[in-house]
Amino acid sequence: MYRDQSIVVVMPAYNAEATLERTHREVLDQGMVDLVIVVDDCGRDRTLEIAERLPRTVAFRHDRNRGYGGNQKTCYRLALEHGADIVVMVHPDYQYTPLLIPALVTLIGNGLYDCVLGSRILGGRALAGGMPWWKYVANRGLTWFENLLLGAKVSEYHTGYRAFSRRLLEALPLEGNSDDFVFDNQMLAQIHWLGCTIAEVTCPTKYFAEASSINLRRSITYGFGCLHTAMTYRLARQKWLDVPRFSGLPRALPAARGGGVGDVAAGWADVGDAGSAGRSAQSAAEPLLVTSEPWP
């Protein structure tokens, strides 16, 4: 709970038995998470069995593999059904540190933003953290192209560490998006279409044997999907193409439903406290940064 707002962490899982308990324990250690939702995408290991015995957890399993995007759709639907005011997605493979949950939550909980990303690029240590060079190059290239066509200024579109307000999730027609990895990209394009500022905090990069990662073939497919999303966004903006993914969106985000929104000064004070905690838990080399400037 944060300022009378319910905090739900969702974990889209697939064969995550080796890291699920460690990630879950660190999530609850942050002292503000009311509920964790683990969705097992019809994996082959003991993920569901482990999730069912974890405290403050709802465990759900798909009867067939629905893909990464399909898993997220279930995650967000269940989070809203369980009364979430703020939803944070944390991968159960421990690639993204749960120590940053307070920083993401306070930015939303104080009414400053409706979407916050944990960026592996902002801190400048993605390669040092183990990101393969070809993924880094692809990340930077795709992000540059997407910023150009979307008219945005985001450091990376490809992080899996994300937090959203309830009103934003309720406004997005997520069921019409892909069930594959490009779901992430389509979702951010929709958020930008609504005129929402996307905030970011720096997130340390961690690549290790148990961390999930898509192969080169799937990465290429994802890359072309991102390019397609950016191009159709621009064509829709110019009214040269009707794209239901965007044309079906409301003209603006609905007003917040009262409660939990503090003034900006108080908000930045809380963010500063969360940032200090995040820095001490990570390292002095990983400062907490927040960026949301539009293109001039």
N, C-alpha and C positions, 0 to 999 in steps of 0.2 A: 504494500500500500504506500502511496506517495501523495500527500495532500488530499486525502480522501478519494484517491483514484486507484482503482484496482489494476495491478500489474500482472500480466500473464506473459510468460515466456513460452514460445512454441519451438519445438525441435523436430524438423523434418528428418526422419531417420531412415537409414538403409544399411543394414549390417553394421550397426554401431555398438555392438556389445562390448568391445574392448575399451571404449572411452566414455560411454554413456554415464556411468556412475560418477566418474571424476568430474565431468562437465556439470552434471546435475548438482553435485555437492557444492561446487563453487558458485553456481547460480543462486542457490538458497543462502549461501554465506553472505551474499550482498545485503541481506536483511530487509529487502523491500518487495520481493517477489511473492505474490499470493498463490499462484498456481503455475505448474509446468504442464504443458501438453506435449506428449510424445506421439508422433504418428509414424508407425512402422509401415513402410511402403512395400509390404509383402517380401521382406528380406528372408534370407536363409539361415539366420543365426538366432540367438536368444534375446534379441533386442526387446521384444514384447514382454517376455518373461521377466526380464530385469526391470523394465519400466513399471510393470504392474505392482512391484513391491516397493517402489520408491515413494517417499512421503510427498504429500501435496501434489500429486501427479495424476493426470488423466491419461491413460494409455489407450491408443486406438490403432487398429491394424487394417489396412486395405486388403480386400480379398483377392486383388490382383495388383500388379505393379502399375501405378498410374504416372510415374515419372516425377521428376523434381518439382515441376510446376504444379502438377496435380496434387502432390503432397502438400505444398504450401496452401493451395486452395482449401484443403481439408483443415489444415492448421488454423487458418484465419477464421474459417466458419465456426470451428469449435471454440476458439477464443472468444468470439463475439457472443456465442450462445452461453458461455460461462461468465458473461458480464464484464469482460475486459474493457478498461478505459484506455490503457496503453498496452500495446503488444510489441514484444521484442523477439525477433527471430535469432536464435543461437544454434549453430550447428552442433550436434552432439559428438562430433569427432574431435573436439577441443582445438580446432584450428583457430578459432576466435576466442579470445579470453573473456570470460564472464565478468572480469573485474571492471569492465567499462559499462556495465549495465546502469549503474547510478548516473553516469554522465549522459547517456542516451535518454534515460527516463526523465531527468530534470529538465532537459531542453524542451521536452514535450509537455511535461507535467506543469511547467510554469507558463504555458501558453505561448511560448516563443515560436515553436515550429510544430508541424504535424508529421514530418518525416525526418529522421536522422540516420545517417549511414556511418558505419565504422570503416574508415578508409585506410587501406594498407599503403597507399601512395603518399599521403600527406606528410608522414614522418620521414620520408626519404630513405627508408631502410628495408624496402621490400626485397631487394636482391640479397641483402645481408641476412634477412630472415629465412632465406631458402627458396624464394619464388624463382622458378626456372627462368632463364633469361628470355626464352622465346615467349613465355606467358607474359613477362613484363613488357616486352616490346609490343605484343598484341594488345595488352591492356591499355598502354599509352596511346597506341595508334587508333584503336576503336573509340576510346574516350575522346580524343581530339576530334574525330569525325562526327561523333554524336553531339558533342558540344556545339560544333559548327552548325549542324542542321537543326538542332533543337533550340539554339539560341540560349544555351545554358552555360554554366561554369562550374562543373562538378569535377573533382579530382579523379574519381573512378566510378563507373557504373556497374562494376562486376564483383563487388563485395557481397558476401552472403550475410553480413552483420547489419541488421536493419531494425528500426523501431518506428512504429506508426501510432497515430491517435485513432481512437475508435471512429470518430466522424469521417476521417479519411478513408479507412477501410470500408465503411458503409457506403461511401460515395463511388467506389471503384467497381466496375463490372468485371470482376476478376474471372468469373466462370468462362468468359469469352476469350480469355488469353490462352496461350499455349500450355500444354502439360509438360513441355520439355524445359531445358535450362533457360531458354530465351524468355520465359515467363518473367524472370527478374527484370530484364531490360524493358519489356513491354509495360510492366507495372510502373517503373520510374518515368517512362515517357508519358503515361497517363497522368501521373502526379504533376509533371511539369505542365501538361496541357491545362490542368486545373488552375495554374498560376501559383501553386504552392512552392515556397522556397525550400530547397533540400539542403539541410544542414549536415555537416560532417565533423567527425572527431577522428583523430589519428589512432590507428589500431596496429599493434605489432603483428608482423607476419610470422606464421609458424607452419612450416612444412615438415612432416615426419611420416614414418611408415604407416601409422594408423589413420592419418588424415586422409579424407576422401579427396579425390581429384579426378577430373574427367580426362580421358585420353586425347591424343592429338586429333583423331578423326572427329570425335564429338566436339572438340574445341573449335575445329574449322566450321562445323555445322552451326555451332553457337555464334561464331563470328559473323557468318553470313546472315544469320537471323537478326543480329544486332544492326547490321547495315540496312537490312530490309525495314526494320522498325523505325530507324532514323529517317530513311527516305520517305516512307509512307507518312510519317509524322509531318515532314516538311510539305509534302504534296497536299495533305489534308489542311494544313494551316493556310496554304495558298488557295484553298478551295478548288484545286485541280482534281481532287480525288476524294470520293466519299469512303472513309475508313470507319466502319462501325465501332472499332475499338476506341476511337476518339470521338466520333460524332454522337455516340450514345452517352457521353459524359455530361453531367450538369455544367452549366456555364461558370459556376463558382462553387467553392466548398461551402456546405451549409454552416451556419453559425454554431459555435460550441454550445453544448447543452448545459451551461452553468456549472459553477463549482470547480475548484482546483486550478484556477487561472490567477496567478499572482501578478503584481506589477513587474515591469521589466527590471527595475533595480533589484528587487528581491530575487527575481529569476537569475540574474547574472551572479548574485552572491552565492546562490545555491549551486550554480554550475561551477563557480570557482572552487567551492568546497569539494564537489565531486571530482573536478579535474585534479586537484591536489592529491586526493586519495588515489586516483588512477595513476598519476605519475609516480607516487611513492611505491605503488604495487608493481609498476613496470620497471622503469628506469629513467634516469634524468635525460637519457638520450632520446626518449620517446615523449616529447611534450604533447599536451592536449591542445589541439587547435580546433577552431570552429570556423568554417568558411561558408558563406552563402551569397557572395556578391554576384549580381547579374552581369552580363556583358555590358560594357559602357556603350 
